[in-house]
Structures are given as structure tokens and as C-alpha cells.
Amino acid sequence: MMKKEPRRLDFGATPVICLLVLPLLYAEFFALNPVPFDRWMQHLSNWSVSLSTRKFDGVEESKSLKSVFRRLVRGEDRTELEATGFACDSAIHSVVCVANRPVRIDTLTMTVHAPSGQPMVPGKSVVQPYARQEDDNLLKTITPVTIVHGNITPPACHYTHNVPAVIFSSSGFTGNLFHEFNEIIIPLFITTRHFQSNVRFILVDYRPWFVSKYYRIFSHLSRYEVMNPAANRSVHCFPGAIVGLKFHDNLAINSSEIPGGYSMPDFKEFLRKSYNLKIKNVSEIERPVLVLISRRKTRMFLNEDEMVGMMKELGFQVVVATRPNRMSNLNKFSKVVNSGSVLIGAHGAGLANELFLSAGAVMVQVMPLGLNWAANAYFGEPAHGMGVQYLEYKIKPEESSLLDLYGQDHPIIVDPASIFAKGYQAARAVYVDQQNMKINMVRFSKTLVEALRLTGYSAPSS
């Protein structure tokens, strides 16, 4: 009986072809790119998007995009957008201009060419795309974007994109966590979330560290790499564009304002998924963890060691976060805050980390002398909209270093309003930049006991 020969697979010329093709693929996707894996993933992402959005081709695409764009304007502005393809929503804090028809963006001059397709007199709008329009001095640091619209002849395209462009700036008060979230990240979420990641960000005043710091945010709001116009000076064609970001309120989202539909809990859930935060509710934390934001320049706790000792005696596991060392890596520090039941800090940008607290957690703001209004407006009131429980500890004059500097009868101590009447800079120089605090342990312990109670724990009996 004859033995059967082992079955062999004959690929013929396939191995040779593969050997020839692979080097070409490497050269295309990897060899010329400083971040080859990112570029490879970008190609896959673009391919995936093109396959998943075929229903937006042609007329269907136009209808779908226009219905999303119209959410960014209301009233007469919406009527103008639908009639001409271009309109701007102007408010105290923000200006958002919308083109819901094909545009061409010259990134060399940062000019958006928005033809109307109708016999209209050409017009021009200039926008500084930053959500703090009431500050004229700040706007001088923002690169302006010119929008030419109406019956115009746009330049020829160098590149064509199948998703709308969103143009905004990373200048302004970047470098300050509160302002980064307040004037860029939350407004970006408000303005673009309803596009379901089918947008391309063009970041004027491009800062690589800023893009790196908020990579998780950008990658969850857009399927595409953030464009640096200064490094890509050419004409790009888009099916529409948004210039500027919509602002609602300090660290807040009003679901009834345009574009509408999203709330602060929605943003918190977005952050939770973007940063892979595990704890959704404070009840999931087994032992009370207190995260203390430690300052090293102004508004310092002069008796911080004593404060930490008392916190431990009350039963807290204490994590001391020192700026900027521990807090600089947002990917890691967001998880530290999320694991805490209580966040404590003096009024300052670091309290914006309350955004990462789980529902029901407590934020305790220590309010320096003279800063009651700012403390409430920037961190106190917003906490309620985030589902965070809020406590405040208002220091007394004897807890402020300003008392030793100026004496108990000085207007700085007894009449802060008179100092603010001289202008913000005069008040800032004293209350923000010159003040430190020595906390009264007896009074402060009562606040900590209340924080324990709010998170479902009680202080150990003495």
C-alpha cells in the first residue's frame, strides 16, 4: 500500500510579491514619518471613517452636515445660515462663525474662503477663535482668522477632506489648568461633540505640549490628527467649517443653550471614558482618600504638615499633590483624583481637577481673604453641576499672612472691596500673588469631619 505524500500548499509567486510590496508599504507609512505608528493608525482610521460614512456622500452628506451645523446658531443667524451658507453667533464670551457649505482654508494666511453660491456682495469677518472675547488684552495674543464669504472666487485646493474643519487657538491663558478646561476643552466639547468625531481640528497658535497634554481629549472628539497650520501652509478643502468655540459658563454646560443637548454630567462621563477612570461613584471607594493640592508659590498652607497630620488622625488616607511635579501628567493625575473621596485645596487653578472626581465626592475649597467671589464663581458653583458635593472654608484675617504685612486696620484686611475698586490688577497683586495662609486646626477639623460625613464615613471617637 502506497503512502500518501504530505499535502503541500503552493503559493507560487505570492512570497516574491509580498517581499516586493512590504518595503513600499514601510516607505509610505513609516520611513519618512517621525511617529510611524501614529501615521499608520491615522491611515487605518481614515480608511475606517471613509467606509463607515458612505451614507454621507453627495446629497445625503449635505443634508446631514447642514442639520448638525444649524444647531450652532439660532433665530436670525440660523435663517442667514440656511439662506447664505454662512452666519456667526456672537455673545459676550464667544464668537462662533459657521459655514455649512464647502470652504477652502488657506493655512498660510489663515483665511477661510466661504463661497455662497448665490449673487451676494462679498463680505469679510475676522475672528479670534478663543472663548474669552470680553478680554481685549488677551485677544491680542490670539492669531486672527479671516473669513471671506459671499460671491467670491476661492483659491485652488491642494488637499481635500471629507469632514468639516474646526478652527480654534491654544494661546490665551494656556498653562493654567482652569483656563485650559474653561476656555478651550469644555467649549471644544460643547461645539463639536455632536459631530461624533467626524471633524478635523485646525489649531492656530499651535503648541505641541498642549496637544500632547490633551491628546486623549482630542482623539476622542476627532478621528484625525490635530493640524498645525504653521507647518502645513497650503489650501485645504472642507465640506464646511466652524471658527471659534462656544462658551456657556465657568466650568459648566447649559444643555438649553446652543448647540444644546449636552450637560456637565455628559462631559464628566466623556472625561471618564477618555482617561479610563474606573470610579463612577464615591460609594465605590472602600477607604476615605483625601487628595490635598499643595502650592509652592502663593496661597500656600504655611502649616501644611500639621494639616496632613490631622487629616490622618481623622481616618483619611492622604495624598499630597505638589504642583507641578505630580500634577503635570494629566493622564496619571486624573486617576489619582478620581480615586479620592475628598479633594482639598486653596483657591487656584488646581481645583479644576474637581472635574475628575467621582459623583458624590467632596471638594473643599479654602478661600483666602478677599477672594470669595472668584472662589464661588470659578469652582464653588460649578461643583454642583458636576455632581460634586462642595464645602468651603473661609479663612479669618488672623489666618492670612496679609495681617502681619498690613495690620488689622488696613483696608486690605477690613475692606477688600475698596482694593478691588482700584482694578483687578491691584487686587490680584495682593490677594492672589502675596497671600499665604496658616489654617486654624480647630475650625478646619470641623470642615473635614463634615466632608467625612458627606462621603458616608465618620471621624474616629477621641
C-alpha positions in Angstrom: 0.0 0.0 0.0 1.4 3.3 -1.1 1.9 6.1 1.5 0.3 9.4 0.7 2.6 12.3 0.3 2.1 15.2 2.8 -0.1 17.8 1.3 1.8 21.0 0.3 0.5 24.5 -0.2 1.8 26.0 -3.3 1.8 29.9 -3.1 3.6 30.3 -6.4 4.8 33.9 -6.8 3.0 35.2 -3.7 6.1 35.3 -1.4 8.0 37.2 -4.0 5.2 39.8 -4.4 5.0 40.2 -0.7 8.7 40.8 -0.4 8.4 43.5 -3.0 5.3 45.2 -1.6 6.3 45.3 2.1 9.3 47.7 1.6 7.0 50.0 -0.3 4.4 50.0 2.5 7.2 50.7 5.0 8.4 53.6 3.0 5.0 55.0 2.6 3.8 54.7 6.2 6.8 54.5 8.4 10.2 55.5 7.0 9.5 59.2 6.4 7.5 59.8 9.5 8.9 60.7 13.0 5.9 58.9 14.6 5.4 55.9 12.3 2.9 54.1 14.4 0.7 57.1 14.7 0.7 57.7 11.0 -0.2 54.1 10.3 -3.1 54.3 12.7 -4.1 57.5 11.1 -4.3 55.8 7.7 -6.4 53.0 9.2 -8.6 55.5 10.9 -9.2 57.5 7.7 -10.0 54.2 5.9 -12.4 53.2 8.6 -14.2 56.5 8.5 -14.4 56.5 4.7 -16.1 53.1 4.9 -18.4 54.0 7.7 -19.6 57.3 6.4 -20.6 56.4 2.8 -24.2 57.4 3.6 -23.0 61.0 3.9 -21.9 61.0 0.2 -23.4 63.6 -2.1 -26.9 64.9 -1.2 -27.2 62.8 1.9 -23.9 64.1 3.3 -25.0 67.7 2.6 -28.3 67.2 4.4 -26.7 65.5 7.4 -24.0 68.1 7.8 -26.4 71.0 7.5 -28.6 69.6 10.2 -25.6 69.5 12.6 -24.3 72.9 11.6 -27.7 74.6 12.2 -27.5 73.6 15.9 -24.7 76.1 16.4 -26.9 79.2 15.6 -30.4 80.3 16.4 -33.0 82.8 15.3 -31.9 85.3 12.6 -28.4 83.7 12.5 -29.9 80.3 11.6 -32.1 81.9 8.9 -29.0 83.6 7.5 -27.0 80.3 7.6 -29.7 78.4 5.7 -30.0 81.1 3.1 -26.4 82.0 2.5 -24.4 79.2 4.0 -22.6 81.4 6.5 -23.5 83.0 9.8 -21.9 84.0 13.2 -23.3 83.6 16.7 -21.9 86.4 18.8 -22.1 86.5 22.6 -20.2 88.3 25.5 -17.7 85.5 25.9 -17.5 83.8 22.5 -18.0 84.2 18.7 -18.7 81.2 16.6 -18.8 81.5 12.8 -20.3 78.6 10.8 -20.1 77.8 7.1 -22.3 74.9 6.2 -21.2 74.7 2.6 -17.8 73.8 1.0 -15.0 76.1 2.1 -11.3 76.4 1.2 -8.9 77.3 4.0 -5.6 78.8 3.3 -3.4 77.9 6.3 -0.6 80.2 5.2 -2.8 83.3 5.8 -5.4 81.6 8.0 -8.2 82.8 5.6 -11.4 80.8 5.2 -13.0 81.2 1.8 -16.7 80.5 2.0 -18.5 80.9 -1.3 -22.2 81.4 -1.0 -23.2 80.0 -4.4 -25.6 83.0 -4.7 -25.2 86.5 -6.1 -24.1 88.2 -2.8 -21.8 91.1 -2.1 -18.6 89.7 -0.7 -18.1 90.2 3.0 -15.3 89.7 5.5 -15.3 88.7 9.1 -12.3 88.5 11.4 -12.5 86.2 14.4 -10.0 85.5 17.2 -11.0 81.9 17.9 -10.9 81.8 21.7 -13.7 81.6 24.3 -12.9 84.8 26.2 -14.0 87.6 23.9 -14.5 90.1 26.7 -10.8 90.4 27.4 -9.3 92.8 24.8 -5.8 92.4 26.0 -6.0 88.7 25.9 -7.3 88.7 22.3 -4.1 90.4 21.2 -2.3 87.1 21.8 -4.7 85.2 19.6 -4.0 84.8 15.9 -7.0 86.2 14.0 -8.8 84.1 11.4 -10.2 86.0 8.4 -13.4 84.6 6.8 -14.2 85.9 3.3 -17.8 85.0 2.3 -20.4 85.7 -0.4 -19.9 85.8 -4.2 -16.2 85.1 -4.3 -13.7 83.1 -6.3 -11.7 80.9 -3.9 -8.2 79.6 -4.5 -7.5 76.1 -5.8 -7.3 73.2 -3.4 -4.2 71.4 -2.5 -5.8 68.9 -0.2 -9.4 67.7 0.1 -11.1 66.5 3.4 -14.4 64.7 3.8 -15.2 66.1 7.3 -15.7 69.7 8.5 -12.9 71.8 9.9 -13.0 73.4 13.4 -10.6 76.2 14.0 -9.5 77.4 17.5 -6.5 78.7 19.3 -4.3 77.2 22.1 -2.9 80.6 23.1 -4.6 82.8 25.7 -4.2 81.5 29.3 -2.9 78.1 28.5 -0.5 76.8 31.1 -3.3 77.3 33.7 -5.4 74.2 34.1 -8.6 76.1 34.9 -8.4 78.3 31.8 -7.4 75.3 29.6 -10.6 73.5 30.6 -12.7 76.6 30.9 -11.9 78.3 27.6 -10.7 75.5 25.3 -11.5 71.9 26.4 -15.1 72.3 27.6 -16.0 74.8 24.8 -14.5 72.3 22.3 -16.7 69.6 23.7 -19.8 71.8 23.5 -19.1 72.9 19.9 -18.0 69.6 18.4 -19.4 66.6 20.4 -22.5 66.4 18.2 -20.3 65.8 15.1 -19.5 62.3 16.6 -15.7 62.7 15.9 -16.2 63.4 12.2 -14.3 66.8 12.3 -10.8 67.9 11.8 -9.2 70.4 14.2 -7.0 73.2 13.0 -5.1 74.7 15.9 -3.8 78.2 15.4 -1.1 79.3 17.8 -0.2 75.6 17.8 1.7 74.4 20.9 3.0 70.8 20.8 2.9 70.4 24.6 -0.7 71.4 24.7 -1.7 68.9 22.0 0.3 66.2 23.9 -1.3 67.1 27.2 -4.8 66.8 25.9 -4.2 64.1 23.3 -6.9 61.9 24.9 -9.4 64.7 24.6 -8.6 65.5 21.0 -8.5 61.8 19.9 -12.0 61.2 21.4 -13.5 64.3 19.8 -11.9 63.8 16.4 -10.7 60.8 14.4 -8.0 62.9 12.8 -4.6 64.3 13.8 -4.7 67.9 15.0 -3.5 70.2 12.2 -0.7 72.8 12.8 -1.4 75.4 10.1 2.1 76.9 10.5 3.6 73.6 9.4 1.1 73.0 6.6 0.9 76.1 4.6 -1.4 75.2 1.8 -5.1 75.4 0.7 -7.4 72.7 2.2 -10.9 72.0 1.0 -13.6 71.0 3.6 -17.3 70.4 3.3 -17.9 73.1 6.0 -16.1 74.9 8.8 -16.5 76.3 12.3 -14.3 79.2 13.5 -14.3 79.7 17.3 -15.7 77.8 20.2 -19.0 78.2 22.1 -18.8 79.1 25.8 -21.6 78.7 28.3 -20.3 79.4 31.8 -17.3 78.8 34.1 -16.6 75.0 34.1 -20.2 74.5 33.1 -22.5 73.4 30.3 -26.1 74.6 29.9 -28.0 72.0 27.9 -30.6 74.5 26.8 -28.0 76.8 25.2 -26.7 76.3 21.7 -25.8 73.8 20.4 -27.8 72.2 23.1 -28.4 68.6 24.3 -25.2 68.0 26.3 -24.8 68.6 30.0 -22.0 68.7 32.6 -22.6 65.1 33.6 -22.2 64.2 29.9 -18.8 65.9 29.9 -17.8 64.2 33.1 -18.7 60.8 31.5 -16.7 61.8 28.4 -13.7 62.5 30.6 -14.2 59.2 32.5 -14.0 57.3 29.2 -11.3 59.4 27.7 -9.0 58.9 30.7 -10.2 55.4 31.5 -11.2 56.5 35.0 -12.6 53.5 36.9 -14.6 55.1 39.7 -18.0 56.5 38.8 -19.4 57.0 42.3 -17.7 57.8 45.6 -19.5 54.8 47.2 -17.1 52.6 45.2 -14.1 53.8 47.3 -13.5 51.5 50.2 -11.5 53.8 52.4 -11.7 57.6 52.6 -8.9 59.0 50.5 -8.1 62.8 50.6 -6.1 64.5 47.9 -4.5 67.7 49.1 -3.3 70.2 46.5 -0.1 71.6 47.8 1.0 75.0 46.5 4.6 76.2 46.5 4.5 79.8 45.5 1.4 81.8 46.6 -1.7 80.9 48.7 0.5 78.2 50.4 -0.6 76.4 53.5 2.1 77.5 56.0 1.2 74.7 58.4 0.6 72.0 55.8 2.4 69.3 57.8 0.1 69.9 60.7 -2.9 69.8 58.4 -1.8 66.5 57.0 -1.3 65.0 60.4 -4.8 66.0 61.5 -6.3 64.5 58.3 -4.6 61.2 59.0 -5.9 61.2 62.6 -9.4 61.7 61.3 -9.0 58.5 59.2 -8.1 59.8 55.8 -5.5 58.2 53.6 -3.8 61.4 52.4 -2.2 62.0 49.0 -0.3 65.3 48.8 -0.1 66.6 45.2 2.6 69.1 44.6 2.5 71.4 41.6 3.8 71.0 39.1 5.6 67.7 39.7 2.8 65.3 40.5 0.0 67.2 38.7 1.8 67.8 35.4 0.9 64.4 33.9 -2.9 64.7 33.5 -3.2 61.1 32.3 -1.9 59.9 35.7 -3.2 62.6 38.0 -6.7 62.3 36.7 -6.7 58.8 38.1 -5.3 60.0 41.4 -8.2 62.5 41.8 -10.8 60.0 40.6 -9.7 57.6 43.4 -10.2 60.2 46.0 -13.3 60.8 48.1 -12.3 64.4 49.1 -10.2 67.0 47.2 -8.9 69.9 49.2 -7.0 73.0 48.0 -6.7 76.7 48.3 -8.5 78.8 45.6 -6.4 78.3 42.4 -6.2 76.5 39.1 -5.5 73.1 40.7 -9.1 72.9 41.9 -10.2 72.4 38.3 -9.2 68.8 39.0 -12.7 68.5 40.6 -13.7 67.6 37.1 -12.1 64.1 37.7 -13.9 63.5 41.0 -16.4 60.7 41.0 -20.1 61.5 41.6 -20.8 62.3 45.3 -17.2 63.0 46.1 -16.4 66.2 48.1 -14.4 69.2 47.1 -13.3 71.5 49.9 -12.1 75.0 48.8 -10.1 77.0 51.2 -11.0 80.6 50.5 -8.2 83.2 51.0 -9.0 86.6 52.2 -10.6 88.8 49.5 -11.3 86.1 47.0 -14.8 85.0 48.0 -16.5 86.0 44.7 -13.8 84.3 42.5 -13.8 81.2 44.6 -17.6 80.8 44.3 -17.8 81.7 40.6 -14.9 79.6 39.3 -15.1 76.5 41.5 -17.9 76.5 44.1 -21.0 77.0 41.9 -19.6 74.7 39.0 -19.1 71.9 41.5 -22.9 71.4 41.9 -23.4 71.0 38.2 -20.7 68.3 38.2 -22.4 66.1 40.8 -19.7 67.0 43.3 -20.5 67.9 46.9 -19.0 71.3 47.8 -17.7 72.7 51.1 -15.9 75.9 51.7 -13.6 77.0 54.4 -13.3 80.8 54.6 -10.2 81.9 56.4 -10.3 84.7 59.0 -7.9 87.6 58.9 -5.7 86.1 61.6 -5.1 83.0 59.3 -3.8 85.2 56.4 -0.2 86.3 56.0 -1.6 89.7 54.9 -2.4 90.6 58.5 1.3 90.6 59.5 2.1 92.7 56.4 -0.5 95.4 56.7 -2.0 95.3 60.2 -5.5 94.6 61.3 -7.0 98.1 60.4 -5.7 98.3 56.9 -8.3 98.4 54.1 -6.7 95.3 52.6 -7.9 93.4 55.7 -11.2 95.2 56.6 -12.4 96.4 53.2 -11.3 94.2 50.3 -14.0 95.8 48.1 -12.1 99.1 48.2 -9.0 97.3 46.8 -10.9 95.7 44.0 -12.4 99.1 43.2 -8.8 100.1 42.1 -8.9 97.4 39.4 -8.3 93.7 39.1 -4.5 94.0 38.8 -4.3 96.0 42.1 -6.4 93.4 43.9 -4.6 90.4 42.3 -1.2 91.8 43.4 -2.3 91.5 47.0 -4.9 88.7 47.4 -3.7 86.3 44.7 0.1 86.9 44.5 1.0 88.0 48.0 -1.1 85.9 50.3 -0.4 82.7 52.2 -2.4 81.0 55.0 -1.9 79.4 58.4 -5.0 77.3 58.9 -6.8 77.2 62.3 -6.8 73.5 63.1 -9.8 73.5 65.4 -12.0 75.3 62.9 -10.7 73.4 59.9 -11.2 70.0 61.6 -15.0 70.6 61.6 -15.0 71.0 57.9 -13.0 67.8 57.5 -15.5 65.9 59.7 -18.3 67.2 57.6 -16.5 66.0 54.5 -16.2 62.6 56.0 -19.9 62.5 56.8 -20.9 63.5 53.3 -18.9 60.6 51.9 -20.5 58.1 54.2 -17.8 57.9 56.9 -17.5 59.2 60.5 -14.5 60.5 62.4 -13.0 58.2 65.0 -14.1 58.9 68.5 -11.5 60.6 70.6 
